[in-house]
Amino acid sequence: MSTEQQTLAPPARTPRTHPVEALFSHGRLVAIPRKEARREQLLVHLADTLFERERSYTEREVNEALLTVHEDCSALRRYLVVAGLLVRPRDGSSYRRGR
């Protein structure tokens, strides 16, 4: 390939990433994404912004934090636990940041 052809080649495509902020309007989550990858991106953002590492939370505290962004705190809490971003003991007495 000549130098001229190399410079005219289109740039390699990179996957589009949508900022997580696009899921929010006026600080509130518009909807919980159905696509798993997008939901995972949201959950990581929520864990990073709402929950401190090395701190224990009661279920009520977790719910209150999640209610600041969306009314379905139980769904968000469940998704966070399934994703391993929040962990809890078998008795459900507390929650901590996971991975």
Secondary structure as a PSIPRED ss2 file (coil, helix, strand):
# PSIPRED VFORMAT (PSIPRED V4.0)

   1 M C   1.000  0.000  0.000
   2 S C   1.000  0.000  0.000
   3 T H   0.000  1.000  0.000
   4 E H   0.000  1.000  0.000
   5 Q H   0.000  1.000  0.000
   6 Q H   0.000  1.000  0.000
   7 T H   0.000  1.000  0.000
   8 L H   0.000  1.000  0.000
   9 A C   1.000  0.000  0.000
  10 P C   1.000  0.000  0.000
  11 P C   1.000  0.000  0.000
  12 A C   1.000  0.000  0.000
  13 R C   1.000  0.000  0.000
  14 T C   1.000  0.000  0.000
  15 P C   1.000  0.000  0.000
  16 R C   1.000  0.000  0.000
  17 T C   1.000  0.000  0.000
  18 H C   1.000  0.000  0.000
  19 P C   1.000  0.000  0.000
  20 V H   0.000  1.000  0.000
  21 E H   0.000  1.000  0.000
  22 A H   0.000  1.000  0.000
  23 L H   0.000  1.000  0.000
  24 F E   0.000  0.000  1.000
  25 S E   0.000  0.000  1.000
  26 H C   1.000  0.000  0.000
  27 G C   1.000  0.000  0.000
  28 R E   0.000  0.000  1.000
  29 L E   0.000  0.000  1.000
  30 V C   1.000  0.000  0.000
  31 A C   1.000  0.000  0.000
  32 I C   1.000  0.000  0.000
  33 P C   1.000  0.000  0.000
  34 R C   1.000  0.000  0.000
  35 K C   1.000  0.000  0.000
  36 E H   0.000  1.000  0.000
  37 A H   0.000  1.000  0.000
  38 R H   0.000  1.000  0.000
  39 R H   0.000  1.000  0.000
  40 E H   0.000  1.000  0.000
  41 Q H   0.000  1.000  0.000
  42 L H   0.000  1.000  0.000
  43 L H   0.000  1.000  0.000
  44 V H   0.000  1.000  0.000
  45 H H   0.000  1.000  0.000
  46 L H   0.000  1.000  0.000
  47 A H   0.000  1.000  0.000
  48 D H   0.000  1.000  0.000
  49 T H   0.000  1.000  0.000
  50 L H   0.000  1.000  0.000
  51 F C   1.000  0.000  0.000
  52 E C   1.000  0.000  0.000
  53 R C   1.000  0.000  0.000
  54 E C   1.000  0.000  0.000
  55 R C   1.000  0.000  0.000
  56 S C   1.000  0.000  0.000
  57 Y E   0.000  0.000  1.000
  58 T C   1.000  0.000  0.000
  59 E H   0.000  1.000  0.000
  60 R H   0.000  1.000  0.000
  61 E H   0.000  1.000  0.000
  62 V H   0.000  1.000  0.000
  63 N H   0.000  1.000  0.000
  64 E H   0.000  1.000  0.000
  65 A H   0.000  1.000  0.000
  66 L H   0.000  1.000  0.000
  67 L H   0.000  1.000  0.000
  68 T C   1.000  0.000  0.000
  69 V C   1.000  0.000  0.000
  70 H C   1.000  0.000  0.000
  71 E C   1.000  0.000  0.000
  72 D C   1.000  0.000  0.000
  73 C H   0.000  1.000  0.000
  74 S H   0.000  1.000  0.000
  75 A H   0.000  1.000  0.000
  76 L H   0.000  1.000  0.000
  77 R H   0.000  1.000  0.000
  78 R H   0.000  1.000  0.000
  79 Y H   0.000  1.000  0.000
  80 L H   0.000  1.000  0.000
  81 V H   0.000  1.000  0.000
  82 V H   0.000  1.000  0.000
  83 A C   1.000  0.000  0.000
  84 G C   1.000  0.000  0.000
  85 L C   1.000  0.000  0.000
  86 L E   0.000  0.000  1.000
  87 V E   0.000  0.000  1.000
  88 R C   1.000  0.000  0.000
  89 P C   1.000  0.000  0.000
  90 R C   1.000  0.000  0.000
  91 D C   1.000  0.000  0.000
  92 G C   1.000  0.000  0.000
  93 S C   1.000  0.000  0.000
  94 S C   1.000  0.000  0.000
  95 Y E   0.000  0.000  1.000
  96 R E   0.000  0.000  1.000
  97 R E   0.000  0.000  1.000
  98 G C   1.000  0.000  0.000
  99 R C   1.000  0.000  0.000
